[in-house]
Amino acid sequence: MTPFRDARIADAFAVPLAAPDDFAGWRGQARRLLMADVPPDRVTWHMPGEGGGDLFASGRRLPVPRADAPQPRVPRAFLDLAAKAALHRDEGRFALLYRLLWRLQQRPGLMEDEADADVRQLHRLTRTVRRDMHKMRAFVRFRQIGSGEDERYIAWFEPEHHILRANAEFFVNRFAGMRWAILTPQGSLHWDGAVLSEGPPASRADAPAQDAAEELWRRYYGSIFNPARLKVGAMLKEMPRRYWKNLPEAALIPELIAGAQAREAAMVDQGGTMFGEERPGSLPEIAQAIMACRRCPIGCNGTRAVPGEGQSDPARFGGLIIVGEQPGDSEEEQGRPFVGPAGRLLRAHLEDAGLDLSRAWLTNAVKHFKFVPKPMRGGGKRRLHQNPTAKEIDICRWWLEGERALLRPRLVLALGASAARSLLGKTVSVQQVRGQPMPLDDGSELWITTHPSYLLRLNDGPRAQEEGRFAGDLRAVAARLAELAG
Amino acid sequence: MSQPSLIERLGILADAAKYDASCASSGTTRRTSKDGAKGGGKAIGSTEGMGICHAYAPDGRCISLLKILLTNHCVFDCHYCINRKSSNVRRARFTPQEVADLTMAFYKRNYIEGLFLSSGIVKSSSHTMEQLIEAARILREEHEFRGYIHLKTIPEADSELVTRAGLYADRVSINVELPTLAGLTRLAPDKNAATIEGAMDTVKAAIVEAKDACKRFKSAPRFAPAGQSTQMIVGADGASDADIVGKASRLYGDYRLRRVYYSAFSPIPDASAVLPLQRPPLIREHRLYQSDWLMRFYGFAPEEVQQAAGTDGMLPLDIDPKLAWALKFRDQFPVDVNRAPRETLLRVPGLGTRAVGAILSARRHRTLRLDDVARLTVSIAKLRPFIVTADWRPTLLTERADLKTLIAPPKAQQLELFAA
């Protein structure tokens, strides 16, 4: 009796495999069956721990191929995919592989036809296994036990498919210098620094329950995430919930999601969208709006805001904006800029330099008066000027930019470091940049000099010298302004 | 002043690093901890061609690397940056040794693929760069670390230091920060576009030189095998999508970048008021990545991506740029899936590179019908108006005025929670 006929008589051959991931065993048996001409519908495959045995087929001896049977040929592409697909949990995987092997003998180009149902199923199984292997490489979490010579790393992991052995090489390559073990319900891997050995299935209790580094890791996980861009769906797609129970960081997820909106709102509150897109459309509207501005602590100190003033008629505006630091005591009382001692000094120098104040606009980098109350001898309090912080200047810059946008000056004269910061967005040294033009992004020129209140604080000798430089700067500005006006 | 504890500093310096979009650990050479087992086999770490994402945060981003700053002290004052000098955030710093130890502790527990180290500028740019390099040196030389290292390069540092960084790092990056010169001047007043691009050029030259040396000498040192990348902030200045696409393609060309990352400007705590901005919709960032893909994998020229944008230079937010392009150039469709060359198939909205590969391979064995194409692709509904198969020809569908609504029905618009 030839094996060929034997195959046709049998209902089915039950082919045992040594393990659920025994691809090499399948390959040997499949070759034999193929050479004996056994069609796919006559073969069932059996692994320990999977499915029941096939009652009708059990015990039948496998056919012996004829000595002159041709060697089956398969494309490399098939073997690569099949080796992966064989690790899938799907009970029909080995039957699918054999069916494809069988069909490949008639259609050697079958693998290229991805529209074929069997080929597609093979790709699907392979993809799932690849993903599971990849997720294992990503989500295994070692816990350290012992230290020094006894330092070891143990992980508990629950793979979906039969991938443990197939992934062993990856972990050996990565952690060759450590001693480690990966425990799973399917079996375990142990690496002692030189040799890899396999162990029996384990349970979660066999792995350490914690690791001191996990607190650090959780802190990192919670901090690296940006609450302004919550995308829970994207996270779940790549890190499905079933992995969470073995990930130390996953315990934080619910609270991070819950807190995200509150955190973003707080972030927005503290800045970011402090101002709307629309600026007030006129200078009186700006003057009105700054009265109500409470966007920085100075705005909230209860003082009166001091708007800019001067020539706003485009026909008569000479193209010059002068920017001071902030209103002082007298300015706040009168509600007008540059009316105190420093203002008087400025006005005198402007006149000397030939700068016509009636054609200019006077304003401040910060619109409210920042001070500390200082008790005076004999009772009462004096309001002592305080410099605004960089942050306060940056906030108030919004209003100054509104004034600039409406007036469209040719030249901006900044008095002192605060005014310079307001216009440049960065802090510069006045002494280093004074007396030279700097381009601004609206096409105008920025000139920087000292604030007149600085001159008032100097003693006679240095004061005369600094006033001379101040006057010189103003003369340069006057000349440049005349040049720009053409 | 006493330093906060290690865990506190980790919180501060990770928080400060989260605005950097990149966390990629891919594209470097393959290495294992068994290679060249000298030093008693103490080595730890390996790299595959493909990176591994070890966790995902609720913002949907992959966590692949330990991404931290060495310090968030900074002498610069860039308005979009939470670490700028004038910001009130809590400050902290790590020593290079602490960074190396933390990296090893995380790596050995399989939390990460490696380290992405950046820093605020302290003392000087060169001093800061030296500290970054020192952390990488400790990892490579003292811990025999073979995992992935990405170093952010400080453009103002000595070019000699930038080159040294590449000897330890898999990837180096320099952020161009803003797509326009005006934006950079306004929002990053201490930075200089010429310096940034100069540093990119230095890195490019070093990469080319090292590649060349590797061809001739087997033992030539590797230089940043995963190349260099950069990041642009989207929505902080007035740049349109067309501007950004143009800038990105120029950077890819001039400096042979591996990746340009786009980061939608995100509200930061203690923001500078110079940013009177709404945050741009996150989808805008996504559309820019899609257009980036079109240029890198789909054979689109930058001008063609720009054609997909509207007259204001902005890509449509409701449909992807490939579909937008197809709707503008309807005379290019329908495409016969049984005959069209690869380049033409790649232009069909709804066909990805994988699907195109499958079609090319499958059509050698059969004449494709609509059902076959449906099995090879994700959504046949989106595809139908643009293709011809053995049993299907769209009836002038591409000339219908309502084509866009047919393919991409308008979604209910979710209102911005924090709209101004």
Interface residues (C-beta under 8 A of the other chain):
Chain A: G109 L110 E112 D113 E114 A115 R120 H134 R137 A138 F139 V140 R141 F142 R143 Q144 Y153 A155 F170 V172 N173 R174 F175 A176 G177 M178 G193 A194 D211 A213 E214 E215 L216 W217 R219 Y220 Y221 G222 S223 I224 F225 N226 P227 A228 R229 L230 K231 V232 G233 A234 M235 E238 M239 L247 E249 I253 L256 I257 A260 Q261 E264 A265 A266 M267 V268 Q270 G271 G272 T273 M274 F275 G276 E277 R295 T389 A390 K391 D394 I395 C396 R397 W398 L424 G425 K426 T427 D441
Chain B: L6 I7 L10 G11 I12 A14 D15 A17 K18 Y19 T32 S33 K34 A37 G41 K42 A43 I44 G45 S46 I52 C53 H54 A55 Y56 A57 P58 D59 G60 R61 C62 I63 L66 K67 I68 D77 H79 K85 S86 S87 N88 L102 A105 F106 K108 R109 N110 Y111 E144 A182 T185 R186 L187 P189 D190 A264 S266 P267 I268 P269 D270 A271 S272 A273 V274 L275 P276 L277 Q278 R279 L282 A358 S361 A362 R364 H365 R366 L368 D372 R375 L376 L417 F418 A420
